[in-house]
Amino acid sequence: MDVYADVGRRFGENKKWGVRFNGSLRNGETNLNQQDQKMTVGGLGLDYDGGRFRWSLDAFLQNENIMNVRPQIAFLATSAIPAPPSNDIHFLNGTDLQLRDATIATRVEFDLNDRVTAYGVIGKRRGTSGQLFAAARSGDAAGNFTLN
């Protein structure tokens, strides 16, 4: 299931104020067998355009959870390169990857004259990730590997 929205408008005297929302929701299978992904993304933007004075505020939030993440595989030194596995095979169930990101930023601009603009920008971002998955630490030319 995928749902998307992008809605915005200007309002007030001379349309000086603006607001915009952009978001999406994704929930379902990926291209790997037995792998599912849930993702929500939302963004809100506000702005004011008063001619010589302008201001904006942007806020974003993203949450993503991938169930049954495919483990990373690295091969030890070998004299032969193994054949690659099928790109839709999943090696290990029960793995999980969770990502969370939040950002907020604001900007102020003021035209001192027709040639000089003063501005300031400040923002903050916070991101976290949580992982529960195996990583292959050894492999051989036949494609055998050990998960840790």
PyMOL commands that set and color helices and strands:
alter all, ss='L'
color gray80, all
select helices_A, chain A and resi 13-15
alter helices_A, ss='H'
color red, helices_A
select strands_A, chain A and resi 2-11+17-29+36-49+53-67+72-73+96-111+117-132+135-139+145-147
alter strands_A, ss='S'
color yellow, strands_A
deselect
rebuild
show_as cartoon
